[in-house]
Amino acid sequence: MKTIAIVGGGSGGVSAANHLAYKLKSEIKEGKVKLILVEGSTKHYYQPGFLEIVFDLMSPQSTYKNEKRVLADGIALVEEYATRIDLDKQIIATEKQNISYDYIVIATGASYDYEAVPGLKDGTHNFYSMEGAIELKNALNHFNAGKIVVGVASMPYKCTPAPLEAVFLLNDYFTKRGIRDKVEIEYMYPMPMTFPDKGISDITLDMFSKKDIKSNLGFQLKSVDVEKHELVDQNGKRSAFDLAIITPPHKGNKLIQNSGIGDKMGWVTVDNLTLNIKGHENAYAIGDSTNLQVSKAGSVADAEAIVVSDRIVQSVNGENPVSVYDGSGGALMITGLGTASMITSSYTQKPVFMPESYSFYWLKLIYNNVYWNMTAKPVLNGVIQ
Ligand SMILES: Cc1cc2nc3c(=O)[nH]c(=O)nc-3n(C[C@H](O)[C@H](O)[C@H](O)COP(=O)(O)OP(=O)(O)OC[C@H]3O[C@@H](n4cnc5c(N)ncnc54)[C@H](O)[C@@H]3O)c2cc1C
């Protein structure tokens, strides 16, 4: 019997587990393959919904489901956090047991490093967790005048367009409340652009000028002066705010560091095509956990999950794994209440920003519901097979 273990049951991990469950249905039934998912959280979150909570486009309750509900038949769920992974001995340790595996897929995502910026936790808001989004929504409801800074502490972070979406939504939110002229909106970014691609940066800067949104680019946040309500950059430059919405610094999961399998930021180094962890043909990492130069996005995690599940199936069937990842990913980017664009890219294609439309906005809202049956648990996959 071959054991396939997936560590982390978020977007990428669940997608990989479900694709494997469908593709190896008979092997699992016949006892030739055992499929295990190690996930400590009882809830599976749809994280793009966190930003939407702030603007009442989604309710907090609709951004998560019980982990068991998103898993296909044939997956054995271990409801424990992994504490160490030994790639040489092929063992995953939790606080209660050691799990041996033949194949492993690491999908433990990214974590937030609030300690890296003194004052960040106490002095600013963010929409990078469900609780943070609810608090921010309440703070905005009581905000009637002043300066709001929406910013990013450092690169990389999840969903590159999300902070841009936030400024566009704030613009429409305050317009709707009839107090836009009393609120200054500023976008702060660590790079000298609004986005890691010059073309998209230029497009959004043009949109900023039409919507009276200010920008403070190349501002590398060092600390937050909580008492004075000021953001301080690496050169001591200060930027005042009345309310700051800051994407916290991201780093890899502590499990990766504890297991000695990450770079100094805790990201897992993988081959950009095969997604193999160097020196371990039976070990893969996907999604936000890797150090790949691609967006930390659910679409990327899902595309990688399909490649990795194909490679494992090919290997289980005694074939040479041939499927490779092409770097593709995309995001529907909200540009206002009622408009959105779509950004797509791959290893060979620079990011493309499609013209804004209501259709993309509609698609984004529809996808909030479709996610559960299409990406997390792709029911059609089961029907087609
Ligand atoms: C505000 C916001 C907006 C976003 N918008 C978009 C968007 O529009 N489009 C898009 O494509 N992406 C978007 N994303 C990004 C997307 O949500 C992530 O890129 C995606 O969830 C990554 O999937 P993952 O499986 O790598 O990590 P996650 O989904 O974060 O899952 C990691 C899982 O690992 C588990 N875990 C952690 N440690 C352990 C351990 N030791 N043992 C076992 N399990 C463990 C966690 O509990 C978690 O369930 C957004 C994210 C945010 C925060």
The ligand as an ORCA input file, in Angstrom:
! r2SCAN-3c Opt
* xyz 0 1
  C      -7.702     39.163      1.934
  C      -7.292     38.108      0.950
  C      -7.783     38.170     -0.348
  C      -7.415     37.210     -1.267
  N      -7.932     37.269     -2.536
  C      -7.583     36.334     -3.436
  C      -8.150     36.351     -4.756
  O      -8.966     37.207     -5.100
  N      -7.763     35.384     -5.636
  C      -6.847     34.422     -5.281
  O      -6.533     33.568     -6.133
  N      -6.301     34.370     -4.045
  C      -6.645     35.300     -3.119
  N      -6.119     35.251     -1.852
  C      -5.001     34.322     -1.549
  C      -5.458     32.903     -1.233
  O      -6.435     32.879     -0.235
  C      -4.239     32.098     -0.805
  O      -3.204     32.296     -1.732
  C      -4.580     30.611     -0.737
  O      -5.463     30.394      0.341
  C      -3.309     29.787     -0.571
  O      -3.646     28.453     -0.367
  P      -2.673     27.512      0.505
  O      -3.308     26.185      0.503
  O      -1.288     27.652      0.045
  O      -2.698     28.152      1.966
  P      -3.967     28.327      2.954
  O      -5.246     28.365      2.188
  O      -3.639     29.494      3.810
  O      -3.958     27.003      3.795
  C      -2.932     26.635      4.673
  C      -3.513     25.563      5.616
  O      -2.463     24.941      6.314
  C      -2.921     24.661      7.623
  N      -1.736     24.479      8.477
  C      -0.852     25.429      8.864
  N       0.092     24.869      9.624
  C      -0.183     23.551      9.717
  C       0.442     22.464     10.368
  N       1.542     22.632     11.112
  N      -0.121     21.236     10.265
  C      -1.269     21.058      9.532
  N      -1.895     22.066      8.890
  C      -1.355     23.294      8.982
  C      -3.763     25.888      7.965
  O      -4.632     25.624      9.060
  C      -4.465     26.138      6.656
  O      -5.706     25.465      6.596
  C      -6.499     36.176     -0.882
  C      -6.023     36.115      0.427
  C      -6.409     37.070      1.356
  C      -5.897     36.972      2.778
*
